[in-house]
Amino acid sequence: MRALAALMVVFYHCGTPYVSGGTGVLVFFVLSGFLITWLLLKERERTGTVSLRDFYIRRSLRIFPAFYCYAAIVLVLMLALRRQVMWPQAVASLLYFNNYYQAFHGHLTSGLATPGR
């Protein structure tokens, strides 16, 4: 279910009509919150504590490879299809602060940003 929710968000970001990115985000975060809470409770039960440092290391190792793979595919496709790449926005995405970039520059439409609808 999380994979389908994530795909809804990806297709929404790509501008696919009739795809609800909001529903995808909601389902993904509800399921992710449940899973993360369950894992933290299991860690506390097993060790008596929760290590936030270890938690964030695990999260980074799980999220960053998929994100950078997706970003590489989007950028290669955009270049191959001769679509305009907004490099400042692409760099902001790669450095993981695209939300701040969009807050100052508006909702730019690309595979790395929320379409301006």
C-alpha positions, 0 to 999 in steps of 0.5 A: 500500500505504501508503494502505491501511495508513493507512486500516486505522489510521483505521478502527481508530481509529474503532472498526471491528470486525475491523480490525487497527490494529497491522498497518496501523501496522506496514506503514505504518512499514516502507514509510515507513522504506524511502521516507524512507531511500531519499530521504535516501540520494538527497539525500546522493548528490546533495549530499554531505550530509543537511539535517535542517532541510530534512528536517523542513520537508518532513515537516511540509509533507507531514504537517500538511495531511493531519492537520488535514484529517482532524481537521477532518472528524472534529470536524465529523462528531462535532458533526453527529452530536451525539457528545461531543467531548472538547475537551481531548483534541481540543486535544491532538491538534491541538497534536500531543501526544495521545499524552501526553494519552492517557498521563495520561488513558487511551485515550479513544475517538474519531476522534482517539484509540486506542479503549480495547479 
